[in-house]
């Protein structure tokens, strides 16, 4: 589908775009926690348009973040001339991360954003912003508690933008991420209370790279010991089964470290490992 930048925005979305720009203008200078995903890309793009050099991108490079995401984030900032810093963080040393409790994301976000805030302060930037939108409020997300405690700004949320709004506005602005599949960190592929190791994270990353290289972009490889449970968009499940049987895709997932490969009959859904979690 082509990107249409000529059609006017619907009035409601236009108002939200205006509210987003006004919110960022009031901040004056901001460090955007930039993952390269749909939400943070829109936030960073608008921040750079509104604030110019007073908008800086800070990306965390850690074991649970695929190399492809870091690469795409860096390429975007280089192409747009946006100041970009990549911070190396040892996630496995964060207390509560490797143990993988149901509130793992709280401990991880607390540590990551504390580091980002420290870096922003050293740059003389008073605010740190991230890309939570209104659609994120419906799932179990303990990381939001950490953001609230640290007083991290959420401009998309403040402007009332949903995920659909973010995609529509990104498309209007000509951003390459407008139709990028949703993404969550690799740790979310490992069932709660199962210890997270670098080996498990790399296995998941390699398996998902193989799936994406084969053309399956909205997928998750959930790691259940040595079994890979693949979630794919419903319309792609038949094609995925065919690819696993007729190509070397299954072999590549085995090579990633899994003895068994299975397709989840329920298909892809965000936060499937949260379905039995109560806050």
MIMAR-265229 format. One record per residue (C-alpha): x negated, y negated, z negated; residue in three letters. Coordinates in steps of 0.001 Angstrom, whole numbers, plus 500000, padded with zeros to 6 digits. Example, Ala and Ser with C-alpha at 12.3 -4.5 7.8 and 13.67 -1.06 7.14 Angstrom:
residues 2
487700504500492200ALA;486330501060492860SER;
//
This chain:
residues 279
500000500000500000UNK;498596496618500951UNK;498146493765498525UNK;500626490954499171UNK;499341487633497842UNK;501728485435499802UNK;505146486283498366UNK;506121484089495402UNK;506170485596491949UNK;509565486232490380UNK;510468483329488094UNK;510135485338484884UNK;506699486668485799UNK;505607483211486915UNK;506531481868483478UNK;504545484629481784UNK;501550483861483987UNK;501823480218482991UNK;502087481176479315UNK;498967483336479647UNK;496967480493481173UNK;498162478049478522UNK;497258480485475748UNK;493731480935477103UNK;493300477204477649UNK;494055476602473966UNK;491315479037472974UNK;488756476942474864UNK;486135479702474994UNK;486641483445474775UNK;484776486735474914UNK;486909489353476633UNK;486467492977475580UNK;486191494250479138UNK;486645497918479994UNK;487257497442483699UNK;490790498790483356UNK;494009497237484650UNK;494774495120481586UNK;491337493774480701UNK;490598493014484352UNK;493655490791484637UNK;492836489140481321UNK;489223488486482282UNK;490160487199485738UNK;492663484675484401UNK;490315483689481576UNK;487528483020484069UNK;489864480998486273UNK;491050478898483331UNK;487844478588481306UNK;485071479028483861UNK;481726479668482181UNK;483433479574478777UNK;484782483056479508UNK;482343485944479046UNK;482906489681479436UNK;481539492104476845UNK;481615495816477663UNK;480828498593475207UNK;478707501446476551UNK;479302504460474327UNK;479521508238474585UNK;483305508329475026UNK;483297505887477960UNK;482622507388481421UNK;479685505995483354UNK;482006505209486268UNK;483983502782484093UNK;480834500886483059UNK;479701500762486672UNK;483031499430487938UNK;483147496802485174UNK;479655495584486068UNK;480450495475489784UNK;483585493417489191UNK;481733490811487124UNK;478870490612489609UNK;481268490091492517UNK;483176487379490627UNK;480134485647489139UNK;481368486239485586UNK;478843486406482778UNK;478757490007481566UNK;477077491698478640UNK;476904495472478109UNK;476442496581474501UNK;475093500049473692UNK;476960501616470782UNK;476474505030469183UNK;480102506023468671UNK;479197509332467057UNK;477554507428464185UNK;480771505511463418UNK;482186506908460144UNK;485422508769460888UNK;484875509053464644UNK;483253512458465111UNK;485543513976462463UNK;488430513027464771UNK;491286512406462317UNK;494640511208463647UNK;493584507622462900UNK;490222508000464663UNK;491045505071466921UNK;491333502795463893UNK;487763503530462793UNK;486450503267466338UNK;488167499969467166UNK;487117498494463826UNK;483457499234464513UNK;483466498324468209UNK;485251495021467809UNK;483178494039464796UNK;480132494405467049UNK;481780492469469862UNK;482755489678467456UNK;479194489478466159UNK;477883489172469703UNK;480457486524470566UNK;479478484535467475UNK;475813484645468524UNK;476876483206471873UNK;478789480437470146UNK;482154481782471320UNK;484865481496468632UNK;487425483985469989UNK;487453487600471106UNK;490368488770473255UNK;491542492177474445UNK;494158493562476826UNK;497018494988474764UNK;500374494413476487UNK;503962494909475325UNK;504140498433476793UNK;501374499536474435UNK;503587499067471395UNK;505640502211472024UNK;502951504874471450UNK;501023505861468333UNK;498090503418468396UNK;496231503075465093UNK;493658500926466875UNK;496162498070466922UNK;495917497897463134UNK;492165497360463409UNK;492643494576465950UNK;495102492857463639UNK;492770493070460661UNK;489901491584462662UNK;492165488898464134UNK;491293489829467697UNK;493415487863470147UNK;495814489661472519UNK;496759487079475170UNK;498746489451477412UNK;500880490437474441UNK;501307486806473418UNK;502528485978476931UNK;505037488844476848UNK;503444490778479720UNK;504346494459480116UNK;502246497019482005UNK;504511496578485037UNK;504008492805484780UNK;500250493248484566UNK;500222495349487732UNK;502518492965489612UNK;500498489903488619UNK;497211491667489368UNK;498509492504492824UNK;499550488904493420UNK;496087487704492373UNK;494402490197494678UNK;492700492176491920UNK;491391495598492999UNK;492692497204489804UNK;496385496428490369UNK;497114500076491187UNK;494270501663489216UNK;495477504658487186UNK;495856504218483443UNK;492880505304481415UNK;492050506141477811UNK;488699507010476257UNK;487320510538476538UNK;487814511179472827UNK;491567511184473465UNK;491115514461475382UNK;490078516370472250UNK;492786517520469783UNK;492829515720466439UNK;490746517231463638UNK;488511519063466116UNK;484983517684465813UNK;483896515423468664UNK;480445516162470075UNK;478476514718472948UNK;478704518086474704UNK;482519518068474603UNK;482694514493475853UNK;480333515218478744UNK;482298518345479677UNK;485504516329479881UNK;483809513547481845UNK;482303515972484366UNK;485615517817484797UNK;487556514580485325UNK;484920513287487749UNK;485383516496489754UNK;489159516054489752UNK;488948512399490790UNK;486415513138493518UNK;488910515688494840UNK;491553512957495097UNK;493463513470491834UNK;493252510089490141UNK;496041510140487538UNK;494769513151485615UNK;493600514173482172UNK;491414517112481205UNK;492465518038477670UNK;489786520180476034UNK;491053523040473895UNK;487850524826472987UNK;486601526434476207UNK;489965525973477933UNK;490605522947480160UNK;494285521945480235UNK;494712519734483277UNK;497529517197483321UNK;498369515781486752UNK;501106513521488052UNK;504198515669488818UNK;503990514977492543UNK;500380516203492595UNK;500724519455490649UNK;501299521622493718UNK;498350520050495530UNK;496195520505492426UNK;497049524198492210UNK;496209524600495889UNK;492890522768495444UNK;491944524930492455UNK;492622528081494482UNK;491364527119497942UNK;488361524889497172UNK;485460524887494735UNK;487292522540492354UNK;487904525272489782UNK;484225526222489953UNK;483184522631489318UNK;485390522493486220UNK;483860525769485042UNK;480428524251485651UNK;481451521352483406UNK;481572523822480520UNK;485034525389480537UNK;485604529149480693UNK;489289528769481553UNK;491219526259483664UNK;494980525799483421UNK;497530523300484740UNK;499987521789482248UNK;503516522469483513UNK;504743519231481920UNK;502318517160484000UNK;500484513980483100UNK;501817511850480270UNK;500112509184478200UNK;499042510284474726UNK;500214513887475000UNK;498084514802471985UNK;500084512263469970UNK;503395514054470428UNK;503228515774467043UNK;501725512806465191UNK;503796510647462846UNK;502530507288461628UNK;
//
